[in-house]
Amino acid sequence: MLREENVRKIVGQLKEPYLHKTLEELKAIEEIKIKPEKAHVSVKIGLAKTGTAEQLQLQQQVVALLKEAGAETVGLRFVELPEETIAAFQEPAQESDSLLKSENKTTFIAIASGKGGVGKSTVSVNLAVALARLGKKVGLIDADIYGFSVPDMMGITKRPVVRGESIIPVERFGVKVISMGFFVEDNAPVIWRGPMLGKMLNNFFNEVEWGDLDYLLLDLPPGTGDVALDVHTMLPSCKEIIVSTPHPTAAFVAARAGAMALRTDHEVIGVVENMAYFESLATGEKEYVFGKGGGEKLAEELQVPILGKIPLQQPDWNEDDFAPSVYAEDHKIGQIYQGIAEKITNLIPVKA
Ligand SMILES: Nc1ncnc2c1ncn2[C@@H]1O[C@H](COP(=O)(O)OP(=O)(O)OP(=O)(O)O)[C@@H](O)[C@H]1O
């Protein structure tokens, strides 16, 4: 089995992509943990910049080398190097241009919620797919930095490809997707804060080759706490959709998300009421299991329309093309999403 000194030697010879020194020279290997019984190795590595194409490349190199040397599984975590180290080794900076070719043409649509678990990510994914089904050019950023779930929901098994200095997003159901999940090995927890978050988000815009987009959807972190506020503040100006469940108290909490959007200069364009009711397959009868009236209350409070009400039901899974949270176009709920997507294209038409 691999020992710590072997791991240090193997990983240490790799070069940090921005400072062009080996990880050993930079003392950038911050931690090595080995679980011999599972042949698992986890390494914490410091980089000058995280969430970049270069990180992805290094990530793949480290995993390949450690597996070649006998590891069964590899967990990786990247953190930012101390400022003194960066300053000591840094070459003159060159700012890269935005790769979002149509930045002025693209409408950013953020999907927010007052609290977790109301279906914000499910709605983000299905709206992105529905817009693509209408023939729009759509991107989706999983900006739920800590609770990323978009790749799993869409059944994405691939990682983005790195071309030159940029990241090519993964395409699924016609939507170009980028997620924090792509930059984390082995489902390791993400524990970045403050400025790191900003850098990561910035890289999602600037290091990813989005090409021409009509709409770029952002699945925001839930709630109205520090992380959600940080992300709201760091985003370019967005149109925002608030997702809530029909219970009046859920709507009350969701209204705070609306207030936060307005305070951070985003424009709320509508409300989606998720888990609105349960419709019996046997009798067609509707039961309002999570209460009623919350969507209307929220829409009234924010003075925006209700874009749609989505009942409780899981998508029909297709074993050949597994995407656990994506509704087929001809599914009843798939049709509701198509209706919401049409309303969105009318409210915010594709820019000429
Ligand atoms: N309309 C629905 N019918 C049935 N299940 C649903 C529906 N909407 C969402 N779900 C399920 O509810 C759970 C929570 O959904 P989701 O992850 O989209 O919520 P979220 O608001 O993004 O949560 P968080 O932001 O806390 O990660 C998931 O298991 C999802 O499959």
The ligand as an SDF file (V2000), in Angstrom:
LIG
                    3D

 31 33  0  0  0  0  0  0  0  0999 V2000
  -42.5010   18.4460   -7.5500 N   0  0  0  0  0  0  0  0  0  0  0  0
  -41.8290   17.5160   -6.9090 C   0  0  0  0  0  0  0  0  0  0  0  0
  -42.3820   16.2950   -6.6960 N   0  0  0  0  0  0  0  0  0  0  0  0
  -41.7130   15.3380   -6.0290 C   0  0  0  0  0  0  0  0  0  0  0  0
  -40.4770   15.4910   -5.5210 N   0  0  0  0  0  0  0  0  0  0  0  0
  -39.8880   16.6870   -5.6900 C   0  0  0  0  0  0  0  0  0  0  0  0
  -40.5130   17.7550   -6.3990 C   0  0  0  0  0  0  0  0  0  0  0  0
  -39.6750   18.8160   -6.4130 N   0  0  0  0  0  0  0  0  0  0  0  0
  -38.5650   18.4340   -5.7530 C   0  0  0  0  0  0  0  0  0  0  0  0
  -38.6790   17.1640   -5.3170 N   0  0  0  0  0  0  0  0  0  0  0  0
  -37.7050   16.3960   -4.5230 C   0  0  0  0  0  0  0  0  0  0  0  0
  -37.4650   17.1150   -3.3170 O   0  0  0  0  0  0  0  0  0  0  0  0
  -36.1070   17.0340   -2.9260 C   0  0  0  0  0  0  0  0  0  0  0  0
  -35.5150   18.4440   -2.7940 C   0  0  0  0  0  0  0  0  0  0  0  0
  -35.4630   19.0360   -4.0800 O   0  0  0  0  0  0  0  0  0  0  0  0
  -34.2550   19.9600   -4.5360 P   0  0  0  0  0  0  0  0  0  0  0  0
  -32.9520   19.3370   -4.2310 O   0  0  0  0  0  0  0  0  0  0  0  0
  -34.5430   20.3950   -5.9280 O   0  0  0  0  0  0  0  0  0  0  0  0
  -34.4950   21.1610   -3.5370 O   0  0  0  0  0  0  0  0  0  0  0  0
  -33.5920   22.4550   -3.2850 P   0  0  0  0  0  0  0  0  0  0  0  0
  -34.5500   23.5200   -2.8970 O   0  0  0  0  0  0  0  0  0  0  0  0
  -32.7030   22.7190   -4.4400 O   0  0  0  0  0  0  0  0  0  0  0  0
  -32.7570   22.0030   -2.0580 O   0  0  0  0  0  0  0  0  0  0  0  0
  -31.3500   22.6420   -1.5540 P   0  0  0  0  0  0  0  0  0  0  0  0
  -31.2620   24.0190   -2.1060 O   0  0  0  0  0  0  0  0  0  0  0  0
  -31.4900   22.5790   -0.0700 O   0  0  0  0  0  0  0  0  0  0  0  0
  -30.2810   21.7630   -2.1210 O   0  0  0  0  0  0  0  0  0  0  0  0
  -35.4210   16.2000   -3.9980 C   0  0  0  0  0  0  0  0  0  0  0  0
  -35.3470   14.8910   -3.5410 O   0  0  0  0  0  0  0  0  0  0  0  0
  -36.3510   16.2970   -5.1970 C   0  0  0  0  0  0  0  0  0  0  0  0
  -36.2950   15.1500   -6.0220 O   0  0  0  0  0  0  0  0  0  0  0  0
  1  2  1  0
  2  3  1  0
  2  7  2  0
  3  4  2  0
  4  5  1  0
  5  6  2  0
  6  7  1  0
  6 10  1  0
  7  8  1  0
  8  9  2  0
  9 10  1  0
 10 11  1  0
 11 12  1  0
 11 30  1  0
 12 13  1  0
 13 14  1  0
 13 28  1  0
 14 15  1  0
 15 16  1  0
 16 17  2  0
 16 18  1  0
 16 19  1  0
 19 20  1  0
 20 21  2  0
 20 22  1  0
 20 23  1  0
 23 24  1  0
 24 25  2  0
 24 26  1  0
 24 27  1  0
 28 29  1  0
 28 30  1  0
 30 31  1  0
M  END
$$$$
